[in-house]
Amino acid sequence: MSLNALVLFSGGQDSATCLAWALERFDHVETIGFDYGQRHRVELECRGKVLEAIRSEFPRWGARLGEDRVIDLSVIKAISDTALTSDKAIEMQKNGLPNTFVPGRNLLFFSVASTVAYRRGIKHIVGGMCETDYSGYPDCRDDTLKALQVALNLGMESRFVIETPLMWLDKAATWAMAEVLGGQRLVEIIKQETHSCYLGNRETRHEWGYGCGTCPACELRLRGYQSYRVSPGISP
Ligand code: ZN
């Protein structure tokens, strides 16, 4: 039986690494992205470039790549008030969460992805969520996603498996994982073509990729890259 997967692919570092992880393991891999009015909408343009680079530099993986789709979830921007979906300063809220937290985002992403997976007969749904080295978003936690897996399976009479290969890795180990999966060629694709910066900055190129260099997403990416460079031997 051939194994298939649907990867939540935003165009960022984490989901690009997950895509490589899935392409190494599954015979057929489809991708899904979401346009939710994110301030860093430029990440959606990066998606195509990453897919193109994977196809040209990793033909074995390219042969496994299936359909890609971007779903319009602009309703998220319409009904929420966050620094990720509007032009406001990034700051900490009273509840201890940064205002870049988009309530329900990952819950909705997985629900929509499972609707697609249901139609496509796909069992494994892969996401780059991580609770080791993260912004504290509660919908990135392992328990949240395990509970969601149960809810989706009950609600759709299915047997989906939510895969989160980065859940227990820090950001340095995520860089190391990309290297193990696809060598420096993949690390270069991730640096050059993926996007993490919340402010959507694609003008400034650092050693670790593009970004403003100071927003929380850039800080995480930078710190992870620095410690990966110090001890690149971390095995995923
Ligand atoms: Zn930034």
py3Dmol code that shows the C-alpha trace and the ligand (Angstrom):
import py3Dmol

protein = """\
ATOM      1  CA  MET A   1       0.000   0.000   0.000  1.00  0.00           C
ATOM      2  CA  SER A   2       1.366   3.380  -0.837  1.00  0.00           C
ATOM      3  CA  LEU A   3       1.658   5.849   2.005  1.00  0.00           C
ATOM      4  CA  ASN A   4       0.497   9.375   1.476  1.00  0.00           C
ATOM      5  CA  ALA A   5       0.586  12.618   3.390  1.00  0.00           C
ATOM      6  CA  LEU A   6      -0.754  16.144   3.306  1.00  0.00           C
ATOM      7  CA  VAL A   7       1.711  18.763   4.581  1.00  0.00           C
ATOM      8  CA  LEU A   8       0.605  22.085   6.037  1.00  0.00           C
ATOM      9  CA  PHE A   9       3.076  24.157   4.077  1.00  0.00           C
ATOM     10  CA  SER A  10       3.201  27.874   4.862  1.00  0.00           C
ATOM     11  CA  GLY A  11       6.441  28.730   3.094  1.00  0.00           C
ATOM     12  CA  GLY A  12       8.316  29.026   6.397  1.00  0.00           C
ATOM     13  CA  GLN A  13      11.390  27.218   7.678  1.00  0.00           C
ATOM     14  CA  ASP A  14       9.555  24.743   9.873  1.00  0.00           C
ATOM     15  CA  SER A  15       6.985  23.611   7.353  1.00  0.00           C
ATOM     16  CA  ALA A  16       9.630  23.382   4.605  1.00  0.00           C
ATOM     17  CA  THR A  17      11.650  21.064   6.853  1.00  0.00           C
ATOM     18  CA  CYS A  18       8.508  19.030   7.511  1.00  0.00           C
ATOM     19  CA  LEU A  19       7.896  18.834   3.780  1.00  0.00           C
ATOM     20  CA  ALA A  20      11.354  17.316   3.273  1.00  0.00           C
ATOM     21  CA  TRP A  21      10.702  14.945   6.181  1.00  0.00           C
ATOM     22  CA  ALA A  22       7.453  13.816   4.551  1.00  0.00           C
ATOM     23  CA  LEU A  23       9.019  13.473   1.088  1.00  0.00           C
ATOM     24  CA  GLU A  24      11.617  11.136   2.570  1.00  0.00           C
ATOM     25  CA  ARG A  25       8.954   8.933   4.192  1.00  0.00           C
ATOM     26  CA  PHE A  26       5.831   8.942   2.071  1.00  0.00           C
ATOM     27  CA  ASP A  27       5.255   7.833  -1.519  1.00  0.00           C
ATOM     28  CA  HIS A  28       2.910  10.672  -2.335  1.00  0.00           C
ATOM     29  CA  VAL A  29       2.915  14.085  -0.676  1.00  0.00           C
ATOM     30  CA  GLU A  30       0.435  16.895  -1.256  1.00  0.00           C
ATOM     31  CA  THR A  31       0.720  20.392   0.187  1.00  0.00           C
ATOM     32  CA  ILE A  32      -1.757  22.909   1.518  1.00  0.00           C
ATOM     33  CA  GLY A  33      -1.318  26.555   2.478  1.00  0.00           C
ATOM     34  CA  PHE A  34      -3.630  29.173   3.926  1.00  0.00           C
ATOM     35  CA  ASP A  35      -4.187  32.775   3.019  1.00  0.00           C
ATOM     36  CA  TYR A  36      -5.589  34.230   6.242  1.00  0.00           C
ATOM     37  CA  GLY A  37      -4.702  37.869   5.757  1.00  0.00           C
ATOM     38  CA  GLN A  38      -1.293  37.402   7.375  1.00  0.00           C
ATOM     39  CA  ARG A  39       0.922  40.452   7.460  1.00  0.00           C
ATOM     40  CA  HIS A  40       3.770  38.324   6.124  1.00  0.00           C
ATOM     41  CA  ARG A  41       1.718  37.266   3.124  1.00  0.00           C
ATOM     42  CA  VAL A  42       4.970  37.181   1.171  1.00  0.00           C
ATOM     43  CA  GLU A  43       5.416  33.694   2.665  1.00  0.00           C
ATOM     44  CA  LEU A  44       2.787  32.467   0.212  1.00  0.00           C
ATOM     45  CA  GLU A  45       4.997  33.542  -2.692  1.00  0.00           C
ATOM     46  CA  CYS A  46       7.886  31.655  -1.119  1.00  0.00           C
ATOM     47  CA  ARG A  47       5.894  28.428  -1.194  1.00  0.00           C
ATOM     48  CA  GLY A  48       6.104  28.125  -4.985  1.00  0.00           C
ATOM     49  CA  LYS A  49       9.828  28.868  -4.979  1.00  0.00           C
ATOM     50  CA  VAL A  50      10.529  26.188  -2.378  1.00  0.00           C
ATOM     51  CA  LEU A  51       8.476  23.635  -4.315  1.00  0.00           C
ATOM     52  CA  GLU A  52      10.254  24.579  -7.537  1.00  0.00           C
ATOM     53  CA  ALA A  53      13.685  24.286  -5.895  1.00  0.00           C
ATOM     54  CA  ILE A  54      12.817  20.882  -4.418  1.00  0.00           C
ATOM     55  CA  ARG A  55      11.629  19.667  -7.813  1.00  0.00           C
ATOM     56  CA  SER A  56      14.801  20.774  -9.558  1.00  0.00           C
ATOM     57  CA  GLU A  57      17.360  19.826  -6.895  1.00  0.00           C
ATOM     58  CA  PHE A  58      15.771  16.680  -5.457  1.00  0.00           C
ATOM     59  CA  PRO A  59      14.198  14.781  -8.393  1.00  0.00           C
ATOM     60  CA  ARG A  60      13.462  11.751  -6.197  1.00  0.00           C
ATOM     61  CA  TRP A  61      11.403  13.931  -3.874  1.00  0.00           C
ATOM     62  CA  GLY A  62       9.973  15.885  -6.802  1.00  0.00           C
ATOM     63  CA  ALA A  63       8.495  12.691  -8.213  1.00  0.00           C
ATOM     64  CA  ARG A  64       6.556  12.266  -4.988  1.00  0.00           C
ATOM     65  CA  LEU A  65       5.166  15.785  -4.886  1.00  0.00           C
ATOM     66  CA  GLY A  66       1.509  15.976  -5.723  1.00  0.00           C
ATOM     67  CA  GLU A  67      -1.078  18.701  -5.824  1.00  0.00           C
ATOM     68  CA  ASP A  68      -0.485  22.016  -4.049  1.00  0.00           C
ATOM     69  CA  ARG A  69      -3.347  24.249  -2.976  1.00  0.00           C
ATOM     70  CA  VAL A  70      -3.819  27.530  -1.136  1.00  0.00           C
ATOM     71  CA  ILE A  71      -7.081  27.914   0.725  1.00  0.00           C
ATOM     72  CA  ASP A  72      -8.665  31.299   1.320  1.00  0.00           C
ATOM     73  CA  LEU A  73      -9.183  31.723   5.066  1.00  0.00           C
ATOM     74  CA  SER A  74      -9.433  35.501   5.001  1.00  0.00           C
ATOM     75  CA  VAL A  75     -12.271  35.122   7.475  1.00  0.00           C
ATOM     76  CA  ILE A  76      -9.542  34.812  10.153  1.00  0.00           C
ATOM     77  CA  LYS A  77      -8.373  38.366   9.512  1.00  0.00           C
ATOM     78  CA  ALA A  78     -11.976  39.577   9.407  1.00  0.00           C
ATOM     79  CA  ILE A  79     -12.921  38.177  12.809  1.00  0.00           C
ATOM     80  CA  SER A  80      -9.680  38.469  14.795  1.00  0.00           C
ATOM     81  CA  ASP A  81      -7.615  41.346  16.108  1.00  0.00           C
ATOM     82  CA  THR A  82      -3.944  40.366  16.178  1.00  0.00           C
ATOM     83  CA  ALA A  83      -0.550  41.789  15.283  1.00  0.00           C
ATOM     84  CA  LEU A  84      -0.148  39.021  12.720  1.00  0.00           C
ATOM     85  CA  THR A  85      -3.227  40.042  10.762  1.00  0.00           C
ATOM     86  CA  SER A  86      -3.099  43.816  11.153  1.00  0.00           C
ATOM     87  CA  ASP A  87      -0.543  46.566  11.185  1.00  0.00           C
ATOM     88  CA  LYS A  88      -0.013  47.007  14.911  1.00  0.00           C
ATOM     89  CA  ALA A  89       2.966  46.765  17.237  1.00  0.00           C
ATOM     90  CA  ILE A  90       3.951  43.314  18.469  1.00  0.00           C
ATOM     91  CA  GLU A  91       3.600  43.186  22.256  1.00  0.00           C
ATOM     92  CA  MET A  92       2.779  40.919  25.157  1.00  0.00           C
ATOM     93  CA  GLN A  93      -0.863  40.674  26.237  1.00  0.00           C
ATOM     94  CA  LYS A  94      -2.248  40.488  29.770  1.00  0.00           C
ATOM     95  CA  ASN A  95      -2.814  36.748  29.413  1.00  0.00           C
ATOM     96  CA  GLY A  96       0.905  36.147  28.855  1.00  0.00           C
ATOM     97  CA  LEU A  97       0.572  35.469  25.123  1.00  0.00           C
ATOM     98  CA  PRO A  98       2.061  37.723  22.460  1.00  0.00           C
ATOM     99  CA  ASN A  99      -0.524  39.539  20.332  1.00  0.00           C
ATOM    100  CA  THR A 100       0.851  37.667  17.312  1.00  0.00           C
ATOM    101  CA  PHE A 101      -1.158  34.719  18.581  1.00  0.00           C
ATOM    102  CA  VAL A 102      -4.077  34.121  16.196  1.00  0.00           C
ATOM    103  CA  PRO A 103      -6.715  32.308  18.276  1.00  0.00           C
ATOM    104  CA  GLY A 104      -7.874  29.079  16.694  1.00  0.00           C
ATOM    105  CA  ARG A 105      -5.545  29.333  13.717  1.00  0.00           C
ATOM    106  CA  ASN A 106      -3.991  25.889  13.888  1.00  0.00           C
ATOM    107  CA  LEU A 107      -7.298  24.324  14.920  1.00  0.00           C
ATOM    108  CA  LEU A 108      -8.872  25.728  11.788  1.00  0.00           C
ATOM    109  CA  PHE A 109      -5.887  24.817   9.604  1.00  0.00           C
ATOM    110  CA  PHE A 110      -6.023  21.168  10.646  1.00  0.00           C
ATOM    111  CA  SER A 111      -9.819  21.043  10.344  1.00  0.00           C
ATOM    112  CA  VAL A 112      -9.673  22.378   6.789  1.00  0.00           C
ATOM    113  CA  ALA A 113      -6.698  20.151   5.947  1.00  0.00           C
ATOM    114  CA  SER A 114      -8.563  17.090   7.177  1.00  0.00           C
ATOM    115  CA  THR A 115     -11.523  17.983   4.961  1.00  0.00           C
ATOM    116  CA  VAL A 116      -9.126  17.954   2.005  1.00  0.00           C
ATOM    117  CA  ALA A 117      -7.403  14.788   3.273  1.00  0.00           C
ATOM    118  CA  TYR A 118     -10.784  13.078   3.595  1.00  0.00           C
ATOM    119  CA  ARG A 119     -11.626  13.798  -0.031  1.00  0.00           C
ATOM    120  CA  ARG A 120      -8.144  12.800  -1.225  1.00  0.00           C
ATOM    121  CA  GLY A 121      -7.964   9.592   0.819  1.00  0.00           C
ATOM    122  CA  ILE A 122      -4.921  10.841   2.748  1.00  0.00           C
ATOM    123  CA  LYS A 123      -4.193   9.496   6.221  1.00  0.00           C
ATOM    124  CA  HIS A 124      -1.201  11.488   7.476  1.00  0.00           C
ATOM    125  CA  ILE A 125      -1.467  15.244   8.027  1.00  0.00           C
ATOM    126  CA  VAL A 126       1.894  16.854   8.765  1.00  0.00           C
ATOM    127  CA  GLY A 127       2.459  20.164  10.556  1.00  0.00           C
ATOM    128  CA  GLY A 128       5.573  22.017  11.749  1.00  0.00           C
ATOM    129  CA  MET A 129       4.244  22.863  15.197  1.00  0.00           C
ATOM    130  CA  CYS A 130       6.717  22.715  18.039  1.00  0.00           C
ATOM    131  CA  GLU A 131       6.486  23.337  21.743  1.00  0.00           C
ATOM    132  CA  THR A 132      10.178  23.135  22.573  1.00  0.00           C
ATOM    133  CA  ASP A 133      11.437  26.464  21.301  1.00  0.00           C
ATOM    134  CA  TYR A 134       8.379  28.520  20.400  1.00  0.00           C
ATOM    135  CA  SER A 135       6.292  31.625  21.013  1.00  0.00           C
ATOM    136  CA  GLY A 136       4.040  29.937  23.574  1.00  0.00           C
ATOM    137  CA  TYR A 137       1.057  29.538  21.275  1.00  0.00           C
ATOM    138  CA  PRO A 138      -1.202  26.963  22.953  1.00  0.00           C
ATOM    139  CA  ASP A 139      -2.369  25.545  19.612  1.00  0.00           C
ATOM    140  CA  CYS A 140       1.208  24.450  18.880  1.00  0.00           C
ATOM    141  CA  ARG A 141       1.270  22.147  21.891  1.00  0.00           C
ATOM    142  CA  ASP A 142       1.443  18.402  21.558  1.00  0.00           C
ATOM    143  CA  ASP A 143      -1.601  17.857  23.793  1.00  0.00           C
ATOM    144  CA  THR A 144      -3.709  20.294  21.748  1.00  0.00           C
ATOM    145  CA  LEU A 145      -2.871  18.491  18.531  1.00  0.00           C
ATOM    146  CA  LYS A 146      -3.370  15.022  19.998  1.00  0.00           C
ATOM    147  CA  ALA A 147      -6.793  16.109  21.257  1.00  0.00           C
ATOM    148  CA  LEU A 148      -7.566  17.603  17.858  1.00  0.00           C
ATOM    149  CA  GLN A 149      -6.603  14.344  16.166  1.00  0.00           C
ATOM    150  CA  VAL A 150      -9.122  12.527  18.346  1.00  0.00           C
ATOM    151  CA  ALA A 151     -11.823  15.131  17.647  1.00  0.00           C
ATOM    152  CA  LEU A 152     -11.249  15.049  13.888  1.00  0.00           C
ATOM    153  CA  ASN A 153     -11.304  11.263  13.794  1.00  0.00           C
ATOM    154  CA  LEU A 154     -14.490  11.097  15.832  1.00  0.00           C
ATOM    155  CA  GLY A 155     -16.139  13.875  13.867  1.00  0.00           C
ATOM    156  CA  MET A 156     -15.226  12.495  10.459  1.00  0.00           C
ATOM    157  CA  GLU A 157     -15.329   8.771  11.226  1.00  0.00           C
ATOM    158  CA  SER A 158     -11.740   8.561  10.016  1.00  0.00           C
ATOM    159  CA  ARG A 159      -8.283   7.501  11.080  1.00  0.00           C
ATOM    160  CA  PHE A 160      -6.150  10.543  10.422  1.00  0.00           C
ATOM    161  CA  VAL A 161      -2.722  10.746  12.007  1.00  0.00           C
ATOM    162  CA  ILE A 162      -1.438  14.223  12.839  1.00  0.00           C
ATOM    163  CA  GLU A 163       2.337  14.129  12.462  1.00  0.00           C
ATOM    164  CA  THR A 164       4.466  16.849  14.084  1.00  0.00           C
ATOM    165  CA  PRO A 165       8.103  15.839  13.493  1.00  0.00           C
ATOM    166  CA  LEU A 166       9.471  19.055  15.013  1.00  0.00           C
ATOM    167  CA  MET A 167       7.439  18.955  18.231  1.00  0.00           C
ATOM    168  CA  TRP A 168      10.344  18.072  20.528  1.00  0.00           C
ATOM    169  CA  LEU A 169      13.180  19.694  18.593  1.00  0.00           C
ATOM    170  CA  ASP A 170      14.633  23.095  19.315  1.00  0.00           C
ATOM    171  CA  LYS A 171      15.299  25.453  16.410  1.00  0.00           C
ATOM    172  CA  ALA A 172      18.931  24.412  16.147  1.00  0.00           C
ATOM    173  CA  ALA A 173      17.871  20.781  15.792  1.00  0.00           C
ATOM    174  CA  THR A 174      15.393  21.810  13.091  1.00  0.00           C
ATOM    175  CA  TRP A 175      18.248  23.255  11.016  1.00  0.00           C
ATOM    176  CA  ALA A 176      20.248  20.070  11.712  1.00  0.00           C
ATOM    177  CA  MET A 177      17.292  17.954  10.627  1.00  0.00           C
ATOM    178  CA  ALA A 178      17.170  19.750   7.281  1.00  0.00           C
ATOM    179  CA  GLU A 179      20.869  19.020   6.830  1.00  0.00           C
ATOM    180  CA  VAL A 180      20.418  15.329   7.638  1.00  0.00           C
ATOM    181  CA  LEU A 181      17.488  15.090   5.217  1.00  0.00           C
ATOM    182  CA  GLY A 182      18.873  17.001   2.268  1.00  0.00           C
ATOM    183  CA  GLY A 183      22.401  18.147   3.070  1.00  0.00           C
ATOM    184  CA  GLN A 184      23.629  21.682   2.534  1.00  0.00           C
ATOM    185  CA  ARG A 185      21.553  21.942  -0.655  1.00  0.00           C
ATOM    186  CA  LEU A 186      18.382  21.767   1.400  1.00  0.00           C
ATOM    187  CA  VAL A 187      19.772  24.089   4.081  1.00  0.00           C
ATOM    188  CA  GLU A 188      20.501  26.617   1.313  1.00  0.00           C
ATOM    189  CA  ILE A 189      16.978  26.323  -0.124  1.00  0.00           C
ATOM    190  CA  ILE A 190      15.574  26.923   3.353  1.00  0.00           C
ATOM    191  CA  LYS A 191      17.803  29.925   3.923  1.00  0.00           C
ATOM    192  CA  GLN A 192      17.149  31.487   0.540  1.00  0.00           C
ATOM    193  CA  GLU A 193      13.537  30.633  -0.232  1.00  0.00           C
ATOM    194  CA  THR A 194      11.630  30.170   3.025  1.00  0.00           C
ATOM    195  CA  HIS A 195      10.178  33.032   5.010  1.00  0.00           C
ATOM    196  CA  SER A 196       9.696  33.430   8.775  1.00  0.00           C
ATOM    197  CA  CYS A 197       9.704  37.185   9.481  1.00  0.00           C
ATOM    198  CA  TYR A 198       6.391  38.414  10.864  1.00  0.00           C
ATOM    199  CA  LEU A 199       6.895  41.803   9.243  1.00  0.00           C
ATOM    200  CA  GLY A 200       7.259  40.270   5.786  1.00  0.00           C
ATOM    201  CA  ASN A 201      10.747  41.692   5.250  1.00  0.00           C
ATOM    202  CA  ARG A 202      12.359  40.165   2.118  1.00  0.00           C
ATOM    203  CA  GLU A 203      14.841  42.982   1.563  1.00  0.00           C
ATOM    204  CA  THR A 204      17.479  42.178   4.154  1.00  0.00           C
ATOM    205  CA  ARG A 205      19.462  38.963   3.643  1.00  0.00           C
ATOM    206  CA  HIS A 206      21.256  37.576   6.684  1.00  0.00           C
ATOM    207  CA  GLU A 207      23.337  34.425   6.932  1.00  0.00           C
ATOM    208  CA  TRP A 208      20.169  32.605   8.082  1.00  0.00           C
ATOM    209  CA  GLY A 209      17.850  34.044   5.444  1.00  0.00           C
ATOM    210  CA  TYR A 210      15.645  37.087   4.895  1.00  0.00           C
ATOM    211  CA  GLY A 211      13.948  39.111   7.595  1.00  0.00           C
ATOM    212  CA  CYS A 212      13.871  42.237   9.740  1.00  0.00           C
ATOM    213  CA  GLY A 213      16.181  40.496  12.219  1.00  0.00           C
ATOM    214  CA  THR A 214      14.361  41.706  15.322  1.00  0.00           C
ATOM    215  CA  CYS A 215      10.754  40.439  15.344  1.00  0.00           C
ATOM    216  CA  PRO A 216      10.057  37.330  17.478  1.00  0.00           C
ATOM    217  CA  ALA A 217      10.060  35.037  14.422  1.00  0.00           C
ATOM    218  CA  CYS A 218      13.389  36.406  13.196  1.00  0.00           C
ATOM    219  CA  GLU A 219      14.856  36.131  16.690  1.00  0.00           C
ATOM    220  CA  LEU A 220      13.868  32.475  16.960  1.00  0.00           C
ATOM    221  CA  ARG A 221      15.260  31.711  13.509  1.00  0.00           C
ATOM    222  CA  LEU A 222      18.482  33.614  14.180  1.00  0.00           C
ATOM    223  CA  ARG A 223      19.089  32.049  17.604  1.00  0.00           C
ATOM    224  CA  GLY A 224      18.421  28.585  16.244  1.00  0.00           C
ATOM    225  CA  TYR A 225      20.764  29.130  13.329  1.00  0.00           C
ATOM    226  CA  GLN A 226      23.535  30.427  15.583  1.00  0.00           C
ATOM    227  CA  SER A 227      23.420  27.439  17.891  1.00  0.00           C
ATOM    228  CA  TYR A 228      23.183  25.072  14.895  1.00  0.00           C
ATOM    229  CA  ARG A 229      26.370  26.672  13.527  1.00  0.00           C
ATOM    230  CA  VAL A 230      28.106  26.188  16.887  1.00  0.00           C
ATOM    231  CA  SER A 231      27.173  22.513  17.153  1.00  0.00           C
ATOM    232  CA  PRO A 232      25.878  21.324  13.781  1.00  0.00           C
ATOM    233  CA  GLY A 233      26.123  17.678  14.804  1.00  0.00           C
ATOM    234  CA  ILE A 234      22.822  17.597  16.701  1.00  0.00           C
ATOM    235  CA  SER A 235      20.889  14.668  15.363  1.00  0.00           C
ATOM    236  CA  PRO A 236      17.126  15.051  14.944  1.00  0.00           C
TER     237      PRO A 236
END
"""
ligand_1 = """\
1
ZN
Zn 11.321 39.761 11.360
"""
view = py3Dmol.view(width=600, height=400)
view.addModel(protein, "pdb")
view.setStyle({"model": 0}, {"cartoon": {"style": "trace"}})
view.addModel(ligand_1, "xyz")
view.setStyle({"model": 1}, {"stick": {}})
view.zoomTo()
view.show()
